[in-house]
Amino acid sequence: MTATADPVKLMKQEVGKAAANLVKSGSIVGLGTGSTTAFTIQFLGDRIKSGELKDIVGIPTSFQSEVLAKQYGVPLTTLDAIDHIDIAIDGADEVDPSKNLIKGGGAAHTREKVVDYLANQFIVVVDSGKLVSRLGETFAVPVEIIPMAITPAMQAITKLGGKPEIRMGVKKAGPVITDQGNMVVDVRFDNISDPDNLEKTLNNIPGVLENGIFVNCVDKVLIGEVKDNKPLVREM
Ligand SMILES: O=C(CO)[C@H](O)[C@H](O)COP(=O)(O)O
């Protein structure tokens, strides 16, 4: 793979590669979604092709990661065929100092939460622009809702103090539809002081399938940075 001049892409590439290097032969690997984990999947494929990495199987968290795994030669399985996941590698939209996350920028947070929470080790890969002092600082909370419940669920979210907006498609008329056939509402909150409680409260609204707040589940965050035009990876 050739290095790129775009600093954010360079950070994503370095951190994606660093995470792929943590995977050991014989592992069952959760494959995250997004532009950062796309590099991880690509580097896993490179390690398999070179013979350095043997007997791994991936569990995709989205149609996107499934397609990439097939493209780069990473064998896949399903949750029905395995009894554990050794390591999951996934991106995030925000990371707070306690390693809590907002995810779902790619509308894949429901499957991501299933896979990432099952893993014995959950590694998050981000560029340094994703670090925040408090969740909700820059990113809205994605909430996946079944279509017939969209109106009452949005009303309930508004009563909680959130400002919900249906996520609209790009190069597609109408709303984004998830891999499960649902809609996503992006919810702005003025202040998320208790992410643990907000995660549970949102999921208690009838019709809500899952939201993008991930609390107390991350083992390690790999952060990509660029210093003096050189990419670096540090750990949190
Ligand atoms: O949660 C996600 C998808 O639902 C992604 O992991 C998150 O949006 C980060 O994406 P990227 O690596 O492209 O910045």
The ligand as an SDF file (V2000), in Angstrom:
LIG
                    3D

 14 13  0  0  0  0  0  0  0  0999 V2000
  -19.2020    3.5830   13.9440 O   0  0  0  0  0  0  0  0  0  0  0  0
  -18.8430    3.4810   12.7980 C   0  0  0  0  0  0  0  0  0  0  0  0
  -19.7260    3.0010   11.7100 C   0  0  0  0  0  0  0  0  0  0  0  0
  -21.0420    2.8400   12.1490 O   0  0  0  0  0  0  0  0  0  0  0  0
  -17.4310    3.8400   12.4130 C   0  0  0  0  0  0  0  0  0  0  0  0
  -16.5750    2.9800   13.0930 O   0  0  0  0  0  0  0  0  0  0  0  0
  -17.1830    5.2800   12.7760 C   0  0  0  0  0  0  0  0  0  0  0  0
  -18.1400    6.0770   12.0890 O   0  0  0  0  0  0  0  0  0  0  0  0
  -15.7770    5.7140   12.3950 C   0  0  0  0  0  0  0  0  0  0  0  0
  -15.6280    5.7270   10.9970 O   0  0  0  0  0  0  0  0  0  0  0  0
  -14.2960    6.1930   10.2790 P   0  0  0  0  0  0  0  0  0  0  0  0
  -13.2340    5.2060   10.6120 O   0  0  0  0  0  0  0  0  0  0  0  0
  -14.6670    6.2030    8.8090 O   0  0  0  0  0  0  0  0  0  0  0  0
  -13.9540    7.5760   10.7750 O   0  0  0  0  0  0  0  0  0  0  0  0
  1  2  2  0
  2  3  1  0
  2  5  1  0
  3  4  1  0
  5  6  1  0
  5  7  1  0
  7  8  1  0
  7  9  1  0
  9 10  1  0
 10 11  1  0
 11 12  2  0
 11 13  1  0
 11 14  1  0
M  END
$$$$
